[in-house]
């Protein structure tokens, strides 16, 4: 894998962020009822602002989730590609058994363990692994229903993109 897959997600985030800003401005427009006629935002201006804020917050959470999922798929694919060297083991009959097993098992490795494996390849930026683990905690919290008893550190899409993007860039640089 020779490209950074996070860029399209980031572009979508930027477009979404702009759309929310446009909606806020449009909500103040004198002809607002006509602008929002085919939307769910037919309430008062104050209600509309609250709906827009909540929608933006929900979208931000989903973008963090999307960034993580894209990052994790990149990492698993990267490991599977690097693991192809296992096919060079002699005897070849052993190699033909090991690689398919490895390729399948990478899909079930814990994300925390994968991050720990990457630590040595990110030197001297190993602190990125701890930051990525915080993003993973936040992703898990979102994906598993936002348990109010286990609130993780807050993660913004900008923070998630910056950290995960730097990891991907370093991996591609060392490729």
Backbone bond lengths (Angstrom), bond angles and torsions (degrees), N, CA, C in turn:
res aa  C-N    CA-C-N  psi(-1)  N-CA   C-N-CA  omega(-1)  CA-C   N-CA-C  phi
1 X - - - 1.453 - - 1.523 107.32 -
2 X 1.310 116.66 117.59 1.463 120.87 -174.02 1.519 114.10 -114.50
3 X 1.315 117.98 15.16 1.461 119.50 179.89 1.522 109.30 -134.94
4 X 1.315 114.70 159.09 1.457 121.36 -179.27 1.532 108.61 -90.25
5 X 1.341 118.12 112.07 1.464 120.59 -176.67 1.531 114.49 -78.76
6 X 1.332 117.58 -4.39 1.465 120.09 -177.84 1.528 112.80 -78.23
7 X 1.320 117.53 -21.20 1.468 120.72 -177.01 1.532 113.90 -57.90
8 X 1.333 120.45 -46.32 1.473 118.94 178.83 1.537 112.73 -62.68
9 X 1.326 117.03 -35.86 1.466 120.12 177.72 1.523 109.41 -65.13
10 X 1.323 115.73 -41.98 1.467 120.75 179.59 1.528 110.92 -62.77
11 X 1.317 116.88 -41.92 1.463 120.50 178.14 1.529 111.05 -62.23
12 X 1.324 116.77 -39.74 1.466 120.53 177.09 1.521 110.76 -64.54
13 X 1.325 116.21 -39.66 1.466 119.88 177.98 1.529 110.45 -61.69
14 X 1.318 116.40 -45.57 1.462 120.60 179.93 1.531 110.95 -60.97
15 X 1.317 117.18 -42.29 1.465 121.19 178.97 1.530 110.64 -64.39
16 X 1.306 116.39 -41.87 1.462 121.22 179.17 1.522 111.00 -64.53
17 X 1.308 116.48 -44.17 1.464 121.83 178.66 1.530 110.14 -59.54
18 X 1.313 116.43 -43.86 1.469 120.96 177.62 1.522 111.30 -63.49
19 X 1.314 117.13 -39.44 1.465 120.68 -179.83 1.529 111.27 -63.97
20 X 1.331 116.54 -38.31 1.470 119.31 177.59 1.532 110.62 -66.22
21 X 1.317 116.66 -37.77 1.469 119.51 177.63 1.530 110.80 -65.56
22 X 1.316 116.44 -40.79 1.471 121.02 177.78 1.527 109.76 -62.73
23 X 1.329 116.32 -41.37 1.469 119.83 179.59 1.528 110.98 -63.29
24 X 1.334 117.07 -39.72 1.477 119.81 177.90 1.523 111.07 -62.10
25 X 1.323 115.98 -44.58 1.468 120.48 179.73 1.527 110.12 -66.28
26 X 1.316 116.81 -43.47 1.468 120.90 -179.27 1.527 110.78 -63.03
27 X 1.340 116.38 -32.79 1.463 120.15 179.40 1.528 111.89 -61.77
28 X 1.323 117.40 -26.56 1.467 121.99 -179.94 1.529 112.16 -88.18
29 X 1.323 116.44 -6.86 1.463 121.83 -177.61 1.527 109.68 -66.97
30 X 1.357 118.17 139.51 1.469 121.34 -178.73 1.533 113.43 -58.17
31 X 1.301 116.75 -28.54 1.463 121.13 -177.62 1.539 110.04 -101.65
32 X 1.327 115.96 34.58 1.462 121.34 -171.73 1.522 113.55 -58.03
33 X 1.329 119.71 -36.11 1.461 121.41 -178.56 1.531 110.80 -60.22
34 X 1.323 116.50 -39.97 1.465 119.38 178.48 1.525 111.75 -69.72
35 X 1.328 116.95 -33.15 1.463 120.47 179.87 1.530 111.58 -68.85
36 X 1.328 115.80 -34.06 1.463 119.97 -174.85 1.537 113.10 -104.76
37 X 1.310 117.04 14.44 1.459 121.73 -173.26 1.532 112.91 -58.43
38 X 1.320 118.15 -35.49 1.465 120.45 -178.00 1.526 111.94 -103.30
39 X 1.314 116.28 26.79 1.463 120.63 178.33 1.517 109.33 -122.59
40 X 1.317 114.55 177.02 1.458 120.93 176.17 1.523 111.45 -83.35
41 X 1.319 118.17 -7.07 1.458 121.94 -176.27 1.522 109.88 -92.07
42 X 1.327 115.88 68.11 1.460 120.59 -179.55 1.524 111.55 -105.84
43 X 1.317 115.86 9.58 1.452 120.87 -176.48 1.522 110.35 -84.11
44 X 1.299 115.90 -168.86 1.464 120.47 177.22 1.526 109.83 -64.69
45 X 1.328 115.52 163.98 1.461 119.60 179.32 1.527 111.18 -59.53
46 X 1.318 117.48 -40.24 1.468 120.86 179.86 1.525 110.63 -63.75
47 X 1.326 116.47 -43.94 1.457 120.45 177.21 1.521 110.98 -62.79
48 X 1.319 115.79 -41.48 1.463 120.26 -179.47 1.525 110.60 -60.96
49 X 1.330 116.54 -42.34 1.470 119.89 178.94 1.527 110.23 -61.03
50 X 1.325 116.79 -42.32 1.470 120.54 179.16 1.531 110.75 -64.05
51 X 1.324 116.82 -42.29 1.465 120.85 178.85 1.530 110.37 -63.81
52 X 1.316 116.95 -42.17 1.466 121.18 179.45 1.530 110.00 -64.27
53 X 1.331 117.62 -43.84 1.476 121.14 178.85 1.531 110.99 -61.06
54 X 1.332 116.20 -45.94 1.467 119.87 -179.86 1.530 110.84 -64.94
55 X 1.313 116.21 -40.58 1.473 120.38 178.75 1.518 111.01 -63.29
56 X 1.334 117.11 -40.51 1.458 120.68 178.27 1.523 110.45 -64.73
57 X 1.325 117.06 -41.81 1.458 121.12 178.24 1.530 110.73 -62.06
58 X 1.332 116.63 -45.44 1.463 120.65 177.66 1.531 111.08 -61.70
59 X 1.326 116.34 -42.56 1.467 120.56 179.81 1.526 110.77 -64.33
60 X 1.331 117.21 -40.32 1.466 120.48 177.61 1.527 110.91 -58.98
61 X 1.331 116.14 -44.22 1.467 119.96 178.58 1.525 110.49 -61.64
62 X 1.303 116.33 -42.81 1.461 119.85 -179.66 1.530 112.18 -67.76
63 X 1.325 116.76 -31.72 1.463 118.37 176.77 1.525 110.99 -69.82
64 X 1.323 117.73 -36.62 1.468 119.50 175.28 1.526 108.77 -62.59
65 X 1.315 116.65 -43.79 1.457 121.58 177.78 1.531 110.72 -59.18
66 X 1.328 116.73 -45.35 1.462 122.06 -179.84 1.532 111.38 -65.66
67 X 1.325 116.51 -42.72 1.470 119.67 177.80 1.521 110.34 -60.18
68 X 1.343 116.12 -44.24 1.468 118.57 -179.53 1.527 110.42 -64.53
69 X 1.328 117.69 -46.29 1.469 120.76 -178.00 1.530 110.82 -60.34
70 X 1.313 116.67 -41.26 1.468 121.24 178.91 1.527 110.28 -66.33
71 X 1.323 116.47 -43.40 1.467 121.98 177.47 1.530 110.19 -61.08
72 X 1.325 116.31 -48.13 1.466 119.93 -177.15 1.527 111.47 -62.86
73 X 1.330 117.82 -40.34 1.464 120.49 177.26 1.522 110.22 -63.62
74 X 1.339 116.91 -41.19 1.461 120.63 177.34 1.528 110.18 -58.21
75 X 1.334 117.18 -47.64 1.465 121.55 -177.03 1.522 111.28 -64.67
76 X 1.325 117.08 -44.95 1.477 119.25 -179.60 1.536 110.73 -63.49
77 X 1.320 117.01 -42.14 1.468 120.77 178.05 1.532 110.28 -64.60
78 X 1.323 115.87 -41.17 1.465 121.06 178.25 1.537 110.10 -58.90
79 X 1.324 116.89 -46.47 1.470 120.30 -179.96 1.529 111.07 -64.40
80 X 1.322 116.56 -39.70 1.461 119.42 178.29 1.530 111.13 -64.18
81 X 1.331 116.40 -39.36 1.470 119.63 178.02 1.522 110.76 -66.24
82 X 1.338 117.00 -44.29 1.464 120.40 178.87 1.526 110.79 -65.49
83 X 1.319 116.26 -33.52 1.460 121.03 -179.71 1.513 113.80 -69.50
84 X 1.324 117.47 -11.62 1.459 119.81 178.66 1.520 112.11 -60.28
85 X 1.325 116.23 -20.24 1.476 120.02 176.01 1.530 111.00 -61.20
86 X 1.318 116.40 -22.30 1.466 119.71 178.02 1.526 111.32 -61.45
87 X 1.311 116.96 -22.46 1.467 120.95 -179.55 1.532 111.61 -71.61
88 X 1.328 116.34 -9.28 1.466 120.23 179.58 1.523 112.65 -91.34
89 X 1.325 116.29 -0.10 1.466 120.68 179.39 1.527 109.18 -64.90
90 X 1.310 114.09 141.79 1.468 119.58 174.26 1.521 107.85 -106.85
91 X 1.252 119.91 138.97 1.457 127.93 1.07 1.528 111.74 -73.19
92 X 1.292 115.36 152.60 1.464 120.91 -175.98 1.527 112.32 -63.91
93 X 1.318 116.86 -26.03 1.470 119.00 177.74 1.535 110.14 -65.01
94 X 1.329 116.75 -34.17 1.464 120.80 176.25 1.532 109.18 -70.22
95 X 1.309 116.23 -44.10 1.466 120.70 -179.63 1.528 111.15 -60.28
96 X 1.316 116.12 -40.41 1.465 118.74 -178.27 1.523 111.75 -68.46
97 X 1.323 117.43 -16.19 1.464 121.10 175.16 1.526 112.23 -92.62
98 X 1.315 115.95 -35.54 1.465 120.09 -173.81 1.519 112.24 -72.48
99 X 1.318 117.78 -48.40 1.467 118.18 -173.53 1.530 113.25 -62.16
100 X 1.326 120.39 -47.66 1.478 118.16 178.85 1.536 112.33 -58.29
101 X 1.330 116.14 -35.98 1.462 119.88 177.13 1.534 110.05 -65.02
102 X 1.321 116.18 -47.79 1.465 121.10 178.63 1.532 110.90 -59.16
103 X 1.323 116.49 -47.80 1.466 121.39 -177.62 1.529 111.08 -57.90
104 X 1.320 116.30 -41.89 1.459 121.52 179.65 1.536 110.91 -70.57
105 X 1.310 116.99 -43.57 1.464 121.20 -175.20 1.527 113.15 -68.67
106 X 1.317 118.83 -30.66 1.469 121.38 178.32 1.519 110.58 -55.49
107 X 1.314 116.99 -32.28 1.467 121.41 179.69 1.528 112.41 -64.48
108 X 1.328 117.16 -20.96 1.462 120.69 -176.21 1.528 113.46 -106.43
109 X 1.319 117.27 -2.00 1.456 119.58 178.38 1.518 110.01 -65.43
110 X 1.322 115.76 145.45 1.461 120.35 176.53 1.522 109.36 -68.45
111 X 1.313 115.27 140.45 1.467 120.09 -179.67 1.524 111.54 -59.40
112 X 1.344 117.42 -38.01 1.479 120.41 178.72 1.525 110.85 -60.79
113 X 1.339 116.03 -40.72 1.470 120.38 179.50 1.521 110.97 -66.51
114 X 1.317 116.62 -39.27 1.461 120.16 178.31 1.527 109.77 -63.09
115 X 1.328 116.51 -43.17 1.469 119.55 178.26 1.519 110.54 -60.88
116 X 1.329 117.46 -41.01 1.466 120.19 178.51 1.528 111.44 -63.06
117 X 1.330 116.84 -36.77 1.469 120.57 177.44 1.527 111.46 -63.48
118 X 1.318 115.69 -32.95 1.469 120.39 -176.82 1.523 113.07 -78.48
119 X 1.314 117.34 -16.53 1.465 121.19 -172.54 1.532 112.47 -51.69
120 X 1.325 116.70 -44.82 1.467 119.35 -176.82 1.529 112.75 -67.39
121 X 1.329 117.36 -26.90 1.466 119.43 -179.69 1.520 112.47 -80.67
122 X 1.347 117.13 -10.11 1.463 120.68 -176.95 1.523 113.22 -102.78
123 X 1.323 117.33 5.77 1.467 119.81 -179.81 1.517 109.09 -58.16
124 X 1.291 120.26 137.37 1.464 129.77 5.03 1.528 112.93 -91.73
125 X 1.310 119.39 14.19 1.480 122.36 -176.42 1.532 111.15 -97.85
126 X 1.327 117.65 40.67 1.462 120.97 -176.99 1.528 112.79 -65.09
127 X 1.331 117.94 -18.33 1.466 119.95 177.68 1.527 111.09 -63.80
128 X 1.324 117.09 -19.20 1.464 120.51 177.83 1.522 111.54 -61.47
129 X 1.326 117.05 -29.65 1.464 120.35 -179.28 1.524 110.28 -65.05
130 X 1.326 117.72 -44.50 1.465 120.86 177.36 1.519 111.51 -62.02
131 X 1.315 115.94 -40.32 1.460 120.04 178.34 1.533 110.80 -67.03
132 X 1.319 116.79 -38.87 1.471 120.46 177.57 1.531 110.07 -65.33
133 X 1.320 117.12 -35.42 1.465 119.84 177.64 1.533 111.23 -65.72
134 X 1.318 117.27 -34.27 1.469 119.81 175.30 1.531 110.27 -65.09
135 X 1.315 115.95 -40.79 1.468 119.92 177.54 1.528 109.62 -63.04
136 X 1.319 116.41 -41.29 1.462 121.07 177.92 1.532 110.63 -62.03
137 X 1.323 117.90 -42.86 1.471 120.72 177.29 1.523 110.63 -59.06
138 X 1.317 115.92 -44.17 1.466 120.82 179.92 1.530 109.84 -65.64
139 X 1.313 116.83 -42.97 1.467 121.80 177.93 1.522 110.08 -58.96
140 X 1.324 116.48 -45.13 1.459 120.61 179.83 1.527 111.26 -63.60
141 X 1.312 116.15 -39.81 1.457 121.20 179.39 1.536 110.02 -61.73
142 X 1.326 116.63 -44.69 1.466 121.14 178.39 1.531 109.88 -64.95
143 X 1.320 116.05 -49.65 1.465 121.20 -173.59 1.527 112.90 -66.90
144 X 1.325 117.16 -23.81 1.465 120.45 -175.98 1.524 113.18 -108.99
145 X 1.328 116.69 24.35 1.444 120.00 169.03 1.511 118.10 94.68
146 X 1.321 119.17 13.69 1.471 123.23 174.18 1.526 112.81 56.04
147 X 1.310 116.34 58.13 1.456 121.75 177.92 1.526 109.24 -58.66
148 X 1.329 116.99 114.88 1.471 121.16 -176.49 1.525 112.46 -70.27
149 X 1.336 117.69 -11.83 1.472 120.70 176.54 1.527 112.17 -84.85
150 X 1.317 117.44 -11.93 1.472 121.94 -176.70 1.522 110.56 -134.19
151 X 1.308 117.16 59.52 1.463 120.47 -177.56 1.536 109.15 -76.50
152 X 1.336 116.65 121.96 1.474 120.80 -179.17 1.523 110.70 -82.98
153 X 1.333 116.52 175.71 1.466 118.48 173.04 1.527 108.87 -60.12
154 X 1.326 115.70 142.34 1.465 119.46 179.57 1.524 109.89 -71.02
155 X 1.318 115.28 139.01 1.458 122.41 -179.34 1.524 107.71 -128.92
156 X 1.303 115.88 129.30 1.460 120.46 176.21 1.527 109.14 -95.89
157 X 1.321 116.84 159.62 1.464 118.54 175.11 1.532 112.26 -58.64
158 X 1.323 117.22 -36.11 1.468 120.74 179.97 1.535 109.97 -63.26
159 X 1.330 116.40 -47.43 1.469 121.00 179.43 1.533 110.00 -61.80
160 X 1.339 116.64 -48.23 1.463 120.37 -179.35 1.523 110.73 -59.12
161 X 1.319 116.73 -45.89 1.457 119.77 179.95 1.527 110.73 -62.04
162 X 1.322 117.23 -46.91 1.469 120.34 -177.76 1.527 111.49 -57.54
163 X 1.324 117.13 -47.85 1.467 121.05 -177.12 1.525 111.08 -69.40
164 X 1.324 116.74 -52.35 1.466 120.12 -176.78 1.523 111.51 -65.72
165 X 1.305 116.58 -36.64 1.459 121.19 177.95 1.533 110.84 -64.13
166 X 1.318 116.40 -41.25 1.466 119.22 178.69 1.525 111.01 -64.53
167 X 1.326 117.22 -39.51 1.471 120.07 177.51 1.527 110.11 -62.59
168 X 1.326 116.80 -47.69 1.468 120.47 179.89 1.528 109.99 -60.54
169 X 1.331 117.18 -45.03 1.456 120.01 179.25 1.528 112.13 -60.24
170 X 1.323 117.36 -41.81 1.467 120.39 178.48 1.524 111.28 -65.49
171 X 1.306 117.08 -39.18 1.471 120.75 178.06 1.532 109.91 -64.76
172 X 1.319 116.20 -44.52 1.463 119.52 179.26 1.526 111.53 -65.25
173 X 1.326 115.85 -34.56 1.456 120.88 178.71 1.527 110.85 -65.98
174 X 1.326 116.35 -37.22 1.473 121.88 -179.46 1.513 113.11 -87.26
175 X 1.302 117.68 1.80 1.459 122.69 -174.57 1.501 112.29 -66.21
